[in-house]
């Protein structure tokens, strides 16, 4: 098992256990990660002392709790210190992609890799930064491209588990639950009758929110020393979640740029028009003016409704302050 570097206190070496040392580091970095990122000395220590340990844990067979805490540390470091640790991040994330392709690897370690990538996909800006620093730079590994390719290979690894696409999003009623429990839960007392879990759910085919998920992610189970029993389809449910978050992140960033300028609500213009209408009604010749304006408005509305509005191509907004991010999203 990998060991954390020894710490000298009053000239006496003190060796921390990996579990305690990783827990201490996570507590410190969770609170002070912004302070650490501002000081090159701290960043250098993380690069030269901590990241080699992280990479060693990823590449070797370590215990479950040590591996979980290492993945949690990596989840903290990548978003904040990516520009300062290009080489170390490239090596660590390349190992993540390699672990996903290792079908002979234990399931829980592949699940940890996917859960870490899932959390990374929560931040679309971080995904664009990964593409900018690695995929777009010649000589660096295509981390994002390799990651998406590994998801495709993983999804096609065991098609029978996900039901060959016929039951990938289906739902079946669980007839093993007694009618008494269903009646109590229907009355708003869900969980009042505690029954043992249906072990058959662990091996059911097809992706479903009921039997393809877990209550607590493996990466958040820091108090366990042994890996939990996972549903057979949980791995593929994570793949679907990652692809969904990746697509959703691109869409939420790019779609606002496709709107026409006149489609955005303008409260100031509405208030000005309201005031103008009040002035017209107060004038003595408002009936004649109102008739002319209504006729003109009807003709203009008819002509505008007949033509469909074409969305704006975000790549043509070269003068926009976010154009570089738009271009990167298009390349992704």
C-alpha positions in Angstrom: 0.0 0.0 0.0 1.2 3.5 -0.8 2.3 5.6 2.2 2.1 9.3 2.7 5.4 11.1 3.1 6.7 11.4 6.7 6.4 14.6 8.6 9.1 15.9 10.9 8.1 17.6 14.0 10.8 18.7 16.5 13.3 16.5 14.6 11.2 13.4 15.2 9.6 11.7 12.2 5.9 11.1 12.4 4.3 8.8 9.9 0.6 9.3 9.4 -1.6 6.4 8.3 -2.9 7.0 4.7 -6.5 7.2 5.9 -5.8 9.8 8.6 -3.5 11.8 6.4 -5.9 11.9 3.5 -8.8 12.9 5.7 -6.7 15.7 7.2 -5.6 17.0 3.8 -9.2 16.9 2.5 -10.4 18.9 5.5 -7.7 21.5 5.0 -8.1 21.8 1.3 -11.9 22.0 1.5 -11.7 25.2 3.6 -8.5 26.7 2.3 -8.2 25.6 -1.4 -8.5 29.2 -2.6 -5.7 30.3 -0.3 -3.5 27.4 -1.5 -4.2 28.3 -5.1 -2.8 31.8 -4.6 0.5 30.7 -3.1 3.0 29.1 -5.5 4.8 27.4 -2.6 1.7 25.5 -1.6 1.0 24.5 -5.2 4.6 23.3 -5.6 4.2 21.1 -2.5 1.0 19.6 -3.9 2.6 18.9 -7.2 5.8 17.3 -5.9 4.5 15.6 -2.7 0.8 14.9 -3.0 0.1 14.3 -6.7 2.7 11.5 -6.9 0.9 9.7 -4.1 -2.5 10.2 -5.8 -1.1 8.8 -9.1 0.4 5.9 -7.2 -2.9 5.0 -5.5 -4.7 5.2 -8.9 -2.3 2.9 -10.6 -1.9 0.3 -7.8 -4.3 -1.9 -5.8 -5.1 0.0 -2.7 -7.7 -0.4 0.0 -11.3 0.8 -0.6 -11.2 3.7 2.0 -7.8 4.9 0.8 -8.9 4.9 -2.8 -12.1 6.8 -2.0 -10.3 9.5 -0.1 -7.8 9.8 -2.9 -10.6 10.3 -5.5 -12.2 12.9 -3.2 -8.9 14.8 -3.1 -8.6 14.7 -6.8 -12.1 16.1 -7.0 -11.0 19.1 -5.0 -7.7 19.7 -6.8 -8.7 19.5 -10.5 -11.2 22.4 -10.6 -9.0 24.8 -8.6 -5.4 23.9 -9.6 -5.8 22.7 -13.2 -3.8 25.5 -14.9 -1.0 25.1 -12.3 -0.7 21.3 -12.5 -1.0 20.5 -16.2 1.4 17.5 -16.3 0.1 16.0 -13.0 -3.5 16.5 -14.0 -2.9 14.9 -17.4 -1.3 11.9 -15.9 -4.1 11.4 -13.2 -7.0 11.9 -15.7 -5.3 9.7 -18.2 -5.3 7.0 -15.6 -9.0 7.5 -15.0 -9.7 6.9 -18.7 -7.4 3.9 -18.6 -9.2 2.4 -15.6 -12.6 2.8 -17.4 -11.2 0.6 -20.3 -10.0 -2.1 -18.0 -12.9 -4.5 -18.0 -11.1 -6.9 -15.7 -10.9 -4.2 -13.0 -13.1 -4.4 -9.9 -16.4 -2.7 -10.5 -16.2 -0.3 -7.5 -13.0 1.3 -8.8 -14.5 1.9 -12.3 -17.6 3.4 -10.5 -15.4 5.8 -8.6 -13.8 6.9 -11.9 -17.3 7.6 -13.4 -18.5 9.4 -10.3 -15.5 11.7 -10.4 -16.1 12.4 -14.1 -19.8 13.0 -13.3 -18.9 15.6 -10.7 -16.5 17.2 -13.2 -19.3 17.5 -15.7 -21.3 19.5 -13.2 -19.1 22.5 -14.2 -19.3 23.2 -18.0 -16.6 25.8 -17.6 -14.2 23.2 -16.2 -15.0 20.9 -19.2 -14.0 23.7 -21.6 -10.9 24.3 -19.6 -9.9 20.6 -19.9 -10.4 20.8 -23.6 -8.4 24.0 -23.9 -5.4 22.8 -21.9 -5.2 19.2 -23.3 -7.3 18.3 -26.3 -6.5 21.6 -28.1 -2.8 21.6 -27.4 -0.5 19.7 -29.7 1.6 17.2 -27.8 -0.9 16.7 -24.9 -3.2 13.8 -24.6 -6.8 14.3 -25.7 -8.3 13.8 -22.3 -11.9 14.8 -23.1 -11.9 12.9 -26.4 -10.5 9.8 -24.8 -13.0 10.1 -22.0 -16.0 10.3 -24.3 -14.6 7.4 -26.4 -14.2 5.3 -23.2 -17.8 6.0 -22.3 -18.9 4.6 -25.7 -16.9 1.5 -25.3 -18.1 1.0 -21.8 -21.8 1.4 -22.8 -21.3 -1.3 -25.4 -19.4 -3.7 -23.2 -22.3 -5.7 -21.9 -25.4 -4.9 -24.0 -27.4 -7.7 -22.3 -27.2 -5.9 -18.9 -29.0 -2.8 -20.3 -31.6 -4.9 -22.0 -30.2 -4.5 -25.6 -32.0 -1.1 -25.8 -35.5 -2.6 -25.4 -35.8 -1.9 -21.7 -33.2 0.7 -21.2 -35.7 3.2 -19.8 -38.6 0.9 -18.9 -40.3 0.4 -15.6 -41.8 -2.7 -14.1 -44.1 -2.8 -11.1 -42.5 -4.5 -8.1 -45.0 -7.3 -7.2 -42.8 -8.5 -4.3 -44.1 -5.6 -2.1 -47.1 -6.7 -0.1 -50.4 -4.8 -0.6 -50.3 -3.6 3.0 -47.1 -1.7 2.5 -48.3 -0.2 -0.7 -51.5 1.0 1.1 -49.4 2.6 3.9 -47.0 4.3 1.5 -50.0 5.6 -0.6 -51.2 7.3 2.6 -48.0 9.2 2.9 -46.2 7.0 5.4 -43.5 5.7 3.0 -41.0 3.5 4.8 -43.3 2.9 7.8 -43.0 -0.8 7.3 -39.4 -1.9 7.0 -38.9 -4.9 4.7 -35.6 -6.5 3.6 -34.2 -5.2 0.3 -35.0 -7.3 -2.8 -31.7 -8.8 -3.8 -33.0 -9.5 -7.2 -32.8 -5.8 -8.0 -29.0 -6.0 -8.0 -29.1 -8.2 -11.1 -32.1 -6.8 -13.0 -31.6 -5.9 -16.7 -32.5 -2.5 -18.2 -31.7 1.0 -16.9 -34.2 2.2 -14.4 -34.2 5.0 -11.7 -35.3 2.4 -9.2 -32.8 -0.4 -9.5 -30.0 1.4 -11.4 -29.0 3.9 -8.7 -27.7 4.0 -5.2 -28.7 6.1 -2.2 -25.1 7.3 -1.5 -22.4 7.5 -4.1 -19.3 5.5 -3.6 -17.1 8.6 -3.6 -19.1 9.9 -0.6 -18.9 6.7 1.5 -15.8 7.7 3.4 -16.7 5.7 6.5 -16.7 2.3 4.9 -13.7 0.0 4.8 -15.2 -2.4 2.3 -16.9 -1.6 -1.1 -20.7 -1.7 -1.1 -22.8 -4.1 -3.2 -23.7 -2.2 -6.3 -26.5 -2.9 -8.8 -25.3 -4.4 -12.1 -26.7 -1.5 -14.1 -25.3 1.3 -11.9 -22.2 1.6 -14.0 -24.2 2.1 -17.1 -26.5 4.5 -15.4 -23.5 6.7 -14.6 -22.5 6.6 -18.3 -25.9 7.9 -19.2 -25.8 10.6 -16.5 -22.4 11.8 -17.7 -23.5 12.0 -21.3 -26.7 13.9 -20.3 -24.7 16.4 -18.2 -22.2 16.9 -20.9 -24.9 17.7 -23.5 -26.9 19.8 -21.1 -23.8 21.9 -20.2 -23.2 22.7 -23.8 -26.8 23.5 -24.5 -27.2 25.8 -21.5 -24.2 27.8 -22.5 -24.8 28.0 -26.3 -28.6 28.3 -26.6 -28.9 31.9 -25.1 -26.6 33.1 -27.9 -29.0 31.8 -30.6 -31.8 34.2 -29.6 -32.6 37.2 -31.7 -32.0 40.5 -30.0 -35.7 41.5 -30.2 -36.7 38.2 -28.5 -35.3 39.3 -25.1 -37.8 41.0 -22.9 -37.2 44.7 -22.3 -39.2 46.1 -19.5 -38.1 49.7 -20.2 -39.6 49.6 -23.7 -42.9 48.2 -22.3 -43.2 51.0 -19.8 -42.5 53.6 -22.5 -45.2 52.2 -24.7 -47.7 52.1 -21.9 -47.0 55.8 -21.2 -47.5 56.6 -24.9 -50.8 54.8 -25.0 -52.0 56.8 -22.0 -51.0 60.0 -23.7 -52.9 59.1 -26.8 -56.1 58.2 -24.9 -56.0 61.5 -23.2 -55.8 63.5 -26.5 -59.1 64.7 -28.2 -58.3 62.9 -31.5 -57.4 59.6 -29.9 -60.2 57.7 -31.7 -58.8 58.5 -35.2 -55.2 57.9 -34.1 -56.2 54.6 -32.4 -58.0 53.4 -35.5 -55.0 54.1 -37.7 -52.5 52.5 -35.3 -54.6 49.4 -34.9 -54.8 48.9 -38.6 -51.1 49.4 -39.0 -50.4 47.0 -36.0 -52.6 44.3 -37.5 -50.8 44.5 -40.9 -47.4 44.4 -39.3 -48.3 41.5 -37.0 -49.6 39.5 -40.0 -46.4 40.1 -41.9 -44.2 39.3 -39.0 -46.1 36.1 -38.1 -45.9 34.8 -41.6 -42.1 34.8 -41.5 -40.2 32.4 -39.2 -37.4 33.8 -37.1 -34.0 32.1 -37.8 -31.8 31.4 -34.7 -28.5 33.3 -34.6 -25.4 31.3 -35.3 -23.2 31.9 -32.1 -20.1 31.5 -34.2 -20.9 34.7 -36.0 -20.8 36.7 -32.8 -17.1 37.5 -33.2 -17.4 40.8 -31.3 -19.0 39.1 -28.2 -16.9 39.0 -25.1 -17.7 35.3 -24.7 -16.8 34.4 -28.3 -13.6 32.4 -27.4 -15.7 30.2 -25.1 -18.3 29.9 -27.8 -15.6 28.7 -30.3 -14.2 26.2 -27.8 -17.7 24.8 -27.2 -18.2 24.4 -30.9 -14.9 22.5 -31.2 -15.8 20.2 -28.3 
